[in-house]
């Protein structure tokens, strides 16, 4: 399939703010669209800051054979098999979690072994997360109780990330961790160099597809590394200006654009 005069054999899309609607749900029509893309020789990859179990549940009717770039690129899974994972050393993780806990009016989550954890004492936040993220979020009294390794840590401000506090985190942790604004008040931390773009490179090498024939959609700062890897990139119209500047073009609705691609391919 040729799009904007470029041969495209793989399409990668972010979820929140990009492929998902306002209700944070996937339009079931997209399942048939993705199937039709595949019949036209174009594979589809889902990429998100969300956890694997949540992403797979969204795509359940077509999940087999679909690669998932999860947790801002710190985890890649296909056919329920982990293809790639990068974890944060526990000592560094607990240092960061202590700093997060010192900031009033925020909530934290830890991603570990395909599970999502928060503190049991945060009852209203747990209810919010269980409505937003399925399967249910796990709870612990202390993050040190989590048995597995940590691949992503996140802090959430309900009213959006304050500029001064984001700057402080960057000043303290840049060079050791990658701090990324993932939109909707979430600041995510992975190991330095771990992002959606790096995960996409690993996936392309494993699956044998060319990033020179890849197109991606995204809306936030955490999608920019993916833009840089692909032959063609689209930022959403609602994206912040620096995100749109990083992309090749702007998109209003991903589903509509995918259907347009298919119509022109016929």
N, C-alpha and C positions, 0 to 999 in steps of 0.2 A: 504494500500500500504506500502511495506517495502522498505526503502532506507538506504543503508549502514547498513543493519541489524536492523534498527530501524523502528518501526511502525509509519507512518506519516499520520495524518488526517487533518492537516492544513499547508498550505504553505503561507508565508508572504514575499513580495518582496518590496524593495525600488524601486524607479523609475529612477531618473536621475543618469546616470553612471552605472545603474544596469539593469533594464528591458527595458529602452528606448534606442534607437539607437542614433547615432551621431546627427541626425536631431531633437532630442528631441521628437520623435514621437513613438507611440506604433505600433508594427507590427500587422496588423489586423489578422494574422494567430494565434496570441496568444489568441484571443477570443475563437476559437474552442478548443485550447489546454486547456484553463481554464475550458471550458465546459466539456471536456473529463475527466479532473481531478475530477470534481464534480461527474460525473457518476461513477468514481472509488472510491468515498467516501472521496475525499480530497477537502476541502474548500480552497478558495483563499482570501487573504487579501492584499490590496494595502497600502503601508506605505511610506510617503514622507514628505519633508519639504514644499511641495506645498500646496496651498489652496484647499478646498473641491470642489468648483465649477470647478476649472481647472482639478482636478483629475477625477471628475465624467464625465466631457465632454470627456476625453480621453477614458474612459471605457463605454461610453454611450450605445453601443449595449448590454452590459451585466451588466449594473450598478445596476439594481434592485437586491436586495439580497446580494450585495457585500459590505463588511465593508471597510471603508476608515479611516486609521489612517493618519491624516493631520497635517500640521504645526508642524512637529517634535514631534508629540504626544500630543500637547496641545488641539487637537480637534479630536473626533472620531464620525463619522456619518455613519448610515446605513439606507437605504430606505428613505433618506432625513430627518431622525430624528437624532438629536444630542443625542448621548449616553453618552458623557463625554466631559467636557471642563474645562480648568484651565486658569484663567485670571491673569494678572499682575496689581497690584494696580496702579491707575492713577498717584499718586504722584511719585512713583518709575519709572513708564514708562516715565514721562516727564523729570525726572532727567537724565535718560539714553539717551533720544532723544536729549537733550541739549548737552551732551557729544559727541554724534554721529555727530551732526551738526558742531562741532568745528574742525572736522578732514577734511582737504581739500582732494579733489579728490575722494570722496566717495558719495554713494547714500543710502537712507534709505527707508524702507517700514514698514507699520504697518498692522498687520492682526487683523481684528475686525469683529465679527458677520458674518463670511463667506465671508467678503469682504477684498480686498487688497487696501491699500491707499498709495499714495505718494504725495509730494508737487507739486502744479500746476506749479510752476516756473521751474521745472526740465524737460524741453520739450524733450530733446534728450533721457533722461532716460525713460520718459513716452513712447516714440515711441519704444524703445528697449523692454520694459516690455510688451507692447501691442502686439508685435510680438511674444514674448516668452510665455506669459501667456494669455490664453483665459479662461473666458470672460475678458473684459477690466478692467484694473486697475482703481480705483476711484482716484480722485484728490481733495485736499483741499488746501486752502491758509495757514492754520495752523493746525497742528495735534490736537489741542484742539477743533477743530470744529467737530471731529468725535463723533457721538452720543453714540456709543456702547462701550463695554469693549474691552480691548486689550488682545489677548492671545499669540501673538508673535511679537517681534520687530527684525528687521534685518538691518544690514549695509553691503554694498557691495563695495569691491575694485576690479575694472576691471582687474587689473594685479595680483590679489591674495592678501591674508591677510598678511600684514607685521608682522613679529614675535614680534617686540617691542610693537606695538599697541595692538595686541591680548593679550600679557602678561599684559599690562596696564588695559585692560578691566577685565581680570580675577582677578587681584589684587584688583580692586575697587568693583567688583560686586559679586564675588564668595561668597556664603553663603546667598545671597539674590536672585540672578538669576543664571540660568544655561546658560553659553555661550558655543555654540557648533559650530565648524567648519563644515559647511554643504557642503563644496566643491565649486569649481568654484568661489572663492572669497567672499562667503557669510559667515558672522558670525551671527548666530541666537541666540536670547535670549528668554527663557521661564522662568517660575517660577522654582526655585530650586526644583529638584526632578521630574520635568516634562520632559519626553523624550519618545522615541518610545517604549522602554521597559516597562515603567510604563503604557503607554496607552495600550500596548498589554496585560498586566496583567488584566487591567480593562475590556478589551474586552473579554478575555477568561472567566472571571468570569461571565460576562453578557450573553455570548453566550453558555457557558457550554462546551467549548472544553479544552483539556489538553495541556499545554505547553510542557509536556513530550512527546507529539506526534506532535510537531510543528517543522517545518524547515523554515529557513529564508535566504534571500539573501540581501547583501548590499555592499556598496563600500566606505563609509565615516565614519568619527568619530561619526556622529549622529546615525549610525546603530549599534554601539558596544553595547549599552544597550539592544538592541533587540537580539543580538547574545547571550547575557548572559541568556536570558529568555528561549531560545529554546533548544530543544534536539539536534538539528543539525543546524549548520550555515555555510554559504559559503560567503567568500569575493571575490570580483572580482579581476582578475589578475592585473588590473591597479591600484588597491588600494594602499595607502601608507602602508609601512611595518608594522606599529603598528596596522593598521586595519586588515591586513591579519593574524597577530599573534593572534589577539583576536578571530578569527573564527576557526572552526574545519577543514575547507578545503578551497580550492581556485577554482573559477569557471571562465571559459572563456566567456561563453554565456548562459544566463539564459534560453532563449527559447529552445536552443539545449538541455540543461540539462533536462528541463521539458519534452520534447519529449522523451528523453532517459528513464526517469522515467516511462513514459507511456508504452513505448515499452517493458520494462522489467516486467511491471505489467501484460502484456497480456499472 
